[in-house]
Amino acid sequence: MSKITQALEKAARERLLRERHLDAPTVTVPPDPEGHAVVSETVASKVDPHIVPLFDRKSVIAEQYRMVRTNLQSLKNSRGYRLLLVTSAMHNEGKTVTSLNLALTLAQQPNCRVLLIDADLRKGSVQQWLGLEARAGLYEALTDGVDTQETLVQLESSTLTILPAGKLTSEPAELLDSAKMRELLHQLKRQFDYVLVDSPPVMLVSDPSVLSRHVDGVLFVVRAGRTQRRQLLDAQAKLEQVNAKTIGTILTHAEYYNPFYSRYYRHYYHHEKSRDAAQVSASVS
């Protein structure tokens, strides 16, 4: 990345932090039809500015996430896809930031309840991106009998709910493939309109392959200039071995200059057909 690009991005982030306090969205949270309690915590002022839907809803990048949202709405209406796994082939491809941006964009729809699960029990970072304090989460719900509803965090001015990873462990595959995990996903799918599951990279650990068997579809995050074609093909082949449905690919860190906004944006335009012809495509940061 050039020094000019870095300077422009720094200036943009500082501007967005100032504007956040003037243009914060207000959303009325619909009641949960099953009466589940949701823990509410004010965290918006601590959220990293890379989470575009909270800071710059009028930007080109935010619009590209809305394009992804439209395609996911179509899949939800036509095929009932509401429980989605977000993963990548390797690390540092923008997977967690993409999960957060997409989840918040989905949650900006009227009366739409969205849950983001941090299922990376090895190196989960959703809490850090949102500025959350360390707290019980998925790990405790699966091992210590903690009520899942007590671990949920609802973001200020949003219908997005977070299930953090909780305690991290070096061997989570058995937990993620347990009957309790399957029951938990089934319960949460009934409770929310969309459930996104952020998982580790496919080529590094077995966790995504395990989780992919229990979701409606998989979204791949690919980083321009970093992810190798062979890595992506090998990762998709691993998921095909467990009959996972890859419904789309999101490419991050592809740069172009938009003269209408006088700064650099990171652009994506790509789509991937799955075996059942589902498609997801858009531009994202």
C-alpha positions as a printed Julia matrix, in Angstrom:
285×3 Matrix{Float64}:
   0.0     0.0    0.0
   1.42    3.43  -0.93
   2.08    6.18   1.62
  -0.51    8.36  -0.13
  -3.14    5.64   0.26
  -2.25    5.18   3.93
  -2.54    8.9    4.57
  -5.9     9.09   2.82
  -7.24    6.13   4.78
  -6.03    7.63   8.08
  -7.77   10.93   7.29
 -10.94    9.07   6.34
 -10.94    7.09   9.58
 -10.51   10.26  11.65
 -13.36   11.95   9.79
 -15.62    8.94  10.29
 -14.91    8.92  14.02
 -16.02   12.57  14.23
 -19.13   11.98  12.12
 -20.11    8.89  14.08
 -21.36   11.02  16.96
 -23.46   13.19  14.6
 -24.95   10.52  12.35
 -25.51    7.48  14.54
 -28.43    5.38  13.29
 -31.35    4.78  15.6
 -33.12    1.45  15.28
 -36.04    0.14  17.3
 -35.35   -3.4   18.46
 -38.31   -5.71  17.76
 -39.42   -8.02  20.56
 -38.2   -11.59  20.46
 -41.25  -13.76  19.6
 -40.01  -16.54  21.89
 -39.47  -14.21  24.84
 -35.71  -14.72  25.14
 -33.81  -12.07  27.05
 -30.96  -10.3   25.3
 -28.19   -8.59  27.23
 -27.81   -4.99  26.06
 -24.43   -3.26  26.23
 -23.43    0.16  24.92
 -20.37   -0.36  22.74
 -20.86    1.82  19.65
 -18.27    4.42  20.67
 -15.64    1.67  20.97
 -16.26    0.04  17.62
 -13.35    0.06  15.16
 -13.99    2.53  12.28
 -13.42   -0.26   9.74
 -16.95   -1.38  10.65
 -18.42    0.78   7.88
 -22.22    0.4    8.4
 -21.95    2.14  11.78
 -19.65    4.95  10.68
 -20.32    5.77   7.03
 -23.65    4.4    5.84
 -23.65    6.65   2.76
 -20.28    5.45   1.46
 -19.66    3.36  -1.65
 -18.4     0.55   0.54
 -21.59    0.47   2.61
 -23.59    0.31  -0.61
 -21.66   -2.75  -1.74
 -22.52   -4.54   1.48
 -26.16   -3.69   0.81
 -25.77   -5.4   -2.57
 -24.59   -8.54  -0.79
 -27.54   -8.18   1.58
 -29.98   -8.05  -1.34
 -28.58  -11.29  -2.75
 -28.74  -12.98   0.64
 -32.35  -11.84   1.01
 -33.11  -13.55  -2.29
 -31.53  -16.79  -1.07
 -33.43  -16.54   2.2
 -36.75  -16.04   0.43
 -36.23  -18.7   -2.25
 -34.3   -21.38  -0.37
 -34.57  -20.53   3.3
 -30.84  -19.83   3.73
 -30.58  -17.99   7.06
 -27.72  -19.76   8.86
 -24.46  -18.91   7.07
 -20.8   -19.69   7.73
 -18.19  -17.04   6.87
 -14.68  -18.38   6.35
 -11.52  -18.01   4.27
  -8.75  -20.21   2.93
  -5.95  -18.65   5.02
  -5.59  -16.06   7.8
  -5.42  -12.24   7.42
  -7.89  -12.12   4.53
 -10.44   -9.84   6.2
 -12.86  -12.55   7.25
 -13.92  -11.2   10.64
 -14.24   -7.59   9.48
 -16.35   -8.8    6.56
 -18.53  -10.84   8.93
 -19.13   -7.79  11.13
 -19.86   -5.43   8.24
 -22.25   -7.88   6.63
 -24.02   -8.68   9.9
 -24.55   -4.99  10.68
 -25.8    -4.32   7.16
 -28.34   -7.11   7.5
 -29.39   -5.73  10.88
 -30.16   -2.31   9.37
 -33.3    -3.73   7.78
 -36.51   -2.85   9.65
 -37.5    -5.42  12.27
 -34.67   -7.77  11.33
 -32.94   -9.67  14.12
 -29.37  -10.71  13.25
 -26.91  -12.76  15.28
 -23.16  -12.99  14.7
 -21.48  -15.96  16.38
 -17.73  -15.84  16.93
 -17.01  -19.53  16.44
 -13.25  -19.06  16.23
 -12.55  -20.59  19.62
  -8.81  -20.53  18.89
  -8.21  -16.86  18.05
 -11.61  -15.15  18.06
 -11.39  -11.37  17.57
 -14.99  -10.13  17.22
 -14.85   -8.72  20.77
 -11.72   -6.72  19.99
 -13.2    -5.19  16.82
 -16.26   -4.09  18.8
 -14.37   -2.95  21.9
 -16.14   -5.44  24.15
 -14.82   -6.51  27.52
 -13.8   -10.14  27.89
 -16.88  -12.16  28.79
 -18.43  -15.62  28.72
 -19.53  -16.78  25.3
 -19.82  -19.79  23.03
 -17.18  -21.82  24.85
 -18.94  -21.45  28.21
 -22.32  -22.23  26.66
 -20.92  -25.5   25.29
 -18.85  -26.57  28.3
 -20.02  -24.93  31.54
 -23.77  -25.07  31.1
 -24.04  -21.28  30.89
 -27.4   -20.16  29.48
 -26.74  -18.94  25.94
 -29.11  -16.01  26.44
 -26.87  -14.72  29.22
 -23.88  -14.54  26.88
 -25.56  -12.49  24.12
 -24.61   -8.84  23.63
 -26.78   -6.43  21.69
 -25.09   -3.44  20.09
 -26.3     0.07  20.74
 -28.57    1.51  18.04
 -28.74   -1.8   16.19
 -30.65   -5.06  16.1
 -27.36   -6.92  15.79
 -26.66   -9.38  18.58
 -23.25  -10.91  19.25
 -22.41  -14.3   20.73
 -18.7   -13.86  21.56
 -16.23  -16.73  21.54
 -15.61  -16.63  25.28
 -12.65  -18.6   26.55
 -10.22  -19.63  23.82
  -8.95  -23.18  23.46
  -6.43  -25.01  21.27
  -8.71  -27.98  20.55
 -12.29  -26.81  19.85
 -13.22  -29.2   17.01
 -14.98  -31.69  19.29
 -17.02  -28.92  20.89
 -18.05  -27.48  17.54
 -19.1   -30.92  16.28
 -21.04  -31.82  19.42
 -24.76  -32.45  19.69
 -24.97  -29.43  21.98
 -23.54  -27.18  19.25
 -26.02  -28.5   16.71
 -28.89  -27.94  19.13
 -27.64  -24.43  19.86
 -27.5   -23.5   16.17
 -30.99  -24.92  15.65
 -32.34  -22.87  18.56
 -30.69  -19.65  17.43
 -31.85  -20.11  13.85
 -35.42  -20.12  15.13
 -34.81  -17.04  17.26
 -33.13  -14.81  14.63
 -33.83  -13.84  11.03
 -30.16  -14.34  10.1
 -27.34  -16.12  11.91
 -23.76  -15.57  10.66
 -21.02  -17.82  12.01
 -17.46  -16.46  11.86
 -15.03  -19.4   11.73
 -11.26  -19.97  11.39
  -9.61  -20.47   7.96
 -10.31  -23.74   6.17
  -6.73  -24.64   5.31
  -5.38  -24.22   8.84
  -7.81  -26.18  11.05
 -10.73  -28.59  10.77
 -13.25  -26.32  12.52
 -14.83  -24.81   9.36
 -15.35  -28.24   7.8
 -17.08  -29.36  10.98
 -19.31  -26.27  11.16
 -20.13  -26.25   7.45
 -22.16  -29.43   7.89
 -24.57  -27.61  10.2
 -25.27  -24.42   8.22
 -27.32  -23.54   5.15
 -24.41  -22.18   3.13
 -20.81  -20.93   3.19
 -19.43  -17.52   2.19
 -15.72  -17.39   1.28
 -13.65  -14.28   1.95
 -10.69  -13.87  -0.44
  -8.01  -11.18  -0.21
  -6.79   -9.66  -3.48
  -3.04   -9.93  -3.92
  -2.7   -12.4   -1.07
  -4.93  -15.44  -1.46
  -3.46  -17.85  -3.99
  -5.78  -19.5   -6.48
  -4.59  -22.96  -5.45
  -5.3   -22.19  -1.79
  -8.86  -21.18  -2.61
  -9.48  -24.24  -4.79
  -8.04  -26.56  -2.13
 -10.18  -24.93   0.56
 -13.33  -25.3   -1.5
 -12.43  -28.92  -2.21
 -12.12  -29.6    1.52
 -15.62  -28.26   2.1
 -17.01  -30.22  -0.84
 -15.77  -33.4    0.83
 -18.24  -32.77   3.66
 -21.01  -31.72   1.24
 -20.9   -28.04   2.23
 -22.74  -25.52   0.02
 -20.53  -22.63  -1.08
 -22.95  -19.86  -2.03
 -20.53  -17.01  -2.76
 -17.11  -15.4   -2.56
 -16.27  -11.91  -1.28
 -13.01  -10.36  -2.46
 -11.34   -7.8   -0.17
  -8.44   -5.35  -0.5
  -8.77   -4.73  -4.25
  -8.01   -1.03  -4.61
  -9.36    1.61  -6.94
  -9.82    5.37  -6.87
 -13.28    6.93  -6.9
 -13.11   10.61  -8.04
 -16.62   11.32  -6.73
 -15.49   10.66  -3.17
 -11.89   11.88  -3.52
 -10.34    9.02  -1.65
  -9.37    5.41  -2.09
 -11.82    2.62  -1.53
 -11.23   -1.08  -1.46
 -13.31   -2.66  -4.16
 -14.69   -6.05  -4.91
 -16.62   -7.39  -7.85
 -16.79  -11.13  -8.15
 -19.32  -13.89  -7.93
 -19.1   -17.6   -7.43
 -21.69  -20.16  -8.49
 -22.34  -23.05  -6.15
 -23.53  -26.43  -7.3
 -27.15  -25.35  -6.83
 -26.57  -22.1   -8.8
 -26.84  -19.75  -5.81
 -24.9   -16.5   -6.23
 -23.58  -13.73  -4.04
 -21.7   -10.75  -5.45
 -20.84   -7.18  -4.43
 -18.12   -4.65  -3.6
 -16.79   -4.55  -0.05
 -13.99   -3.0    1.96
